[in-house]
Amino acid sequence: MHVLAFSDGSFQAGTGAIGVVLFTPKMQRLRSFGAVIPEPVHSANEAEYLAVLRALQECLRIGATEVTLYTDSELLHRQVLGIYSVTAEHLRELHAQVTDLSLRFRVVHVEHIRSEHNPAHALAKTALNRHRKRTATPALEAVDIDSNAEHTTQAKEVHSMKITVTEHTLLEPDAYRVKLVDVEEVQGQFGKQIRFQMETTDPDLPAVPLTAWANSSTSVTSKAVKWAGAFNGAPFRQGDTIDFDALIGKEAKAVVEVKQSGDGREFNRVTDILPLRRRTLSTEEMNRRAREERQREQLEDDPFLSED
């Protein structure tokens, strides 16, 4: 029996989750699930290995004799094939377990795929996010604040306020569908910058806030103009006017990476914003734009051509 096994591991702040999907060669789904790893996890690579182990165990359970294993971890893929050596101490035992388990099948093929082509990716990510949402720090009880204790001997005026702790969700490196919430020009470390404030609209995720920064430039090739064009659904051209307020609520794709701050904390950084889809222009619209461009060029060459 030949089984196609897709596995993926997700990791964040010491917690891991796995996703596993099994298919027949005709792509009939046999089994699929996502689950949180009950023990502490040390790295994303460890979560990937645990996902592969669980996938192979499930294949044995249903009687598979041949397995084609798909993973989006290039490191794991090359380590299992023997191209890379396993240098991390906490991965050596897991690598040995994968090797031993693979010997119980007649044939095991290991293939590397992109995460967007891995159906187990969403299962692992969703399992981890749901777990983090359930275990998020609850809102603190109301706190009494004495605002006058150091300044007066009169009866204390007591104020009460509720402090809420918002869970910080760290997204895995990927491209996420986002909605533009606000745009503003601010004074940054390197001069004036445009700050794009967004939130994810992925149905499998809570609304995760994201921020992207770009230099305040009106050049048609600048990052700010390009990103505005992504939310616009079409690039802005020289001479166009960008109404940022009109872009609020529109959607695009944000390319997200995980970075580490100087104190060791991990955070998400938006490296690019892309349109959801490229719009195909009709021949009529292309001709109209070409005429407008020629007119602009004529006016720039000879301003006396403009009418009073």
N, C-alpha and C positions, 0 to 999 in steps of 0.2 A: 504494500500500500504506500503510495507516494503522497506526501503532505507538503504543502507550501506553508512555511511558518514565518510570520512577521513578528518581530519583537522590538521593543523600545524601552529604554529606561529614562526616567525623569528625576531630577535631583534639585533640591534647594535647601540650604541651611541645615544640613544634617539629616534631612528627611528624603526618602526616595520612594518612587512608585514605578510599577512596571505595566506594560501593555502587551498583550499577546493576541494574535489573530491567526487562526489556522484555516486553510482552504484546501480543497481538492485541486488537482491540476486543471479542472474546468471552472475554477474559481467559485465553487459552491462553499459557502461558509460552514465550517465544522464547529468552531468554537471561538469565542472572543470575550475578553474581559480586561479590566484594568484594576489594579489593586495596589494599596500602599504597602511598602516593605515594613514589617513590624519592628525590625532592629534598626539602630542608627546606621546611616550610610555615610561613607567618608568622601565619596566623589561621584560625579556623573558617570565615570567609567565603571565604577562598581555597580551602579544601578543598571547599566547596560549588560554587564555580565550576569547579574541576577535575573534579568529579563530573558536572556538567552537560555539559562538553565531551566527556567520555568517553562519556556516554550518546548525545549527538548523533552522535559518530563511529561508534558501534555501529549506530545507526539507518541511517546512510549505508551502512555495510558490508553490511547485509542488504537494502538496496534500498528503504528507506522513502521515500515521497514526502510523507507527511503525518505530523506528530508531535504528540502531546499530551504535554507534558512536565510532570511532577508533582514539586514540590520542597517541603520543609517549612521552607525558609529564606524568611521573609517579606521580608528585605532584598533577597536575590537576585531574588525574584519581582518586587518593585517596581522594582528597578533595570533588569531586563531589559525590563519594560513601559514604562520611561521615566518612571515616577511619581517615583522618586528619582534624583538624580544620583549619579555614582560619584566620591566625594571621595578615597578611599584610593588612593594612588599604585600600590600593588602589585596592585590589582584592575582598574585601567583597561585594561591590556593583555588581561587575561582576559575582561573585558566585551566588548571589541572582537572577540575571537576568537569568543565566543558569537554575537555579532551577525552576523559574516561567515559562520559555519557555518550559522546559521539560514536565510540567504538561499539556501542550496543545496537547500532543501526547498520544495515548493509552498506548504505551510501549516505553521506552528508555533504551537500554542496552549500557553500557560504557565499552569499552575494551582497554587495554594498549598493544601497539605493539612497536617494535623497529623502529627507524627512517628509516632504510634502507628498511623496509617493508611498509612504509607509502608513497603512491604516492603524497600526498599533501606536503611532505617535500621539494622536488625539486621546486615546484611551489612557495612556500613562499620564499625560499632562492634566487631563480632567480629574483623574483619581487623586493626583497630588494637590491640585487646587481646591478640590472639595474637602480634602483632609485638612488643609491649612485654614480653610474658611471655618470648619467646625472647631478647630483648636485655637482660633485667633483669641487674643487677649480681650476679655469682655470689657464693656464700658465701666469706668470706675464709678463708685457711688458718689452722691453729691458731697461736695467738699465745702465746709464752712470757712469763709475767709474773713479775718478780722482786719478791716482797713484802717482803723483808727487807734490801735493799741499803743503805738509808740508816740502818738501826738496829742492825746487828750485823756483826761481822767473821767470824762463823762461816760455814760452808758455806751457800750459797744454797739456800733451799727453792724449787723451781721448780714453779709451777702451770701448767697448760695449759687454755685455754678456747677454744672455737670461737665466733666472732662471725658471725652471719648477718645479711644485709641483706635486709629484706623489701621487695619492690617495692610502691610506693604507686600504686594504681590510682585515677585521677581519673575519676569517672563523669560522663557528660554530663547536663545538666539533664533530668530525666525522673522518672517514678514507677517504682520498682523493688520487686519482691517481696522481702521480707526476713523473716528469722527472728530472734526475740528471743533473745539469748544471755545477757544479765544485766540486772538492774535494781538500782540502789542509790541511797541518799540520801547526798549528799556536800555539803560546805560549799563553795559557789561564791563567785564574786566579789560576787554580789548576795544572799547568804544561802544558806539550805539549798535545794538543788535535787535533782530526781530525774534520774538519768542512765540513759537507755535505751541499752544496747549491743546492736547488731544486726549481721547480716551478710547480704549478698545471697544469694538462692537461685535467681537466673536461671541456667538451664542453659547459656546462651551466655557466662557470665562466671565467672571464679574467685570464690571467696567473698570479697567486699570488705567489710571492717569499716566500720560507720557508727555514729556516736554522735549522740543527740538529747538536748537538755536542756529541762527544764521546771521551773517553780517548784514547790516542795513545798507543794501545796495540796490539801485534800480537798473543795473546792467541786465540785459536780457539773458545773459549767461550766468547770472549770480544764483546762488543756492536759494535765496529767499524767493526770487521770481520763479525759479523752477518748481519749488515746493508749492507755491501758490497755484501754479499751473496744474500740479497734480490734483489738488482739491477742486480746481476749476473743471477738470476733465479734458482740458486742451491747453497747450502751452500758450503763454502770453507772448506777443510779438512787440517789436520796437514801435513805440508810439501808443500802445494800449495803455489804458488806465486800470490799475488793479484796485478793486473795491474789496478790501479784506473783510469788511462786515458782511458782504454778500456771500462770502465763503463759509461763514459760520454754519455748522450743521452738516456740511458736505463731507463726503468720505473719500479716503484714499488708502494706500498701504504704507505702513511704516516699517522700515527695516530696523530691527532691534538687536543690539549686542549686549552682552553682560560685561561690565567693567568693574574694576576694583579700586576703591579709594585708598588714600594714603594710610588710613587707619585700619585697612583690611576689610571694610564693608563692601559688599557687592551691590551694584545698582545697574539699572537699565539705561542704555544710551541709544538714542535714535540716530542712526548714521545716514539715513536717506528716506525720502518720502516719494512714493511712486504712484502714478494714476492706477485706478482699479483696472481699467482696460484702455487700450488705445482706440481712439475714435477714428473710424474710417471716413475720410472726407469724400463727399460726392464730387464729381467732375465740375459741376456748377460752382460749388463752394471753393474748390481749388482755383478755378479761373477767376473768381471774384477776389480771392486773396492775392493772386498774382497781379491783377489790375491795381489793387490798392497799394501793393508794394511798389509797382512802377510809378504810381502817382506820388508816393512819398519820396522816391528817389529823384523824380523830376523837381519836386519842390525844394529838396535839399540842394540840388545842383543850381537851380535858378529860382530864387524866391519871388521874382517878379512875375512868375507864371500864376501865382495865386490871385484870386479875384478880390477886389476891394469890397 
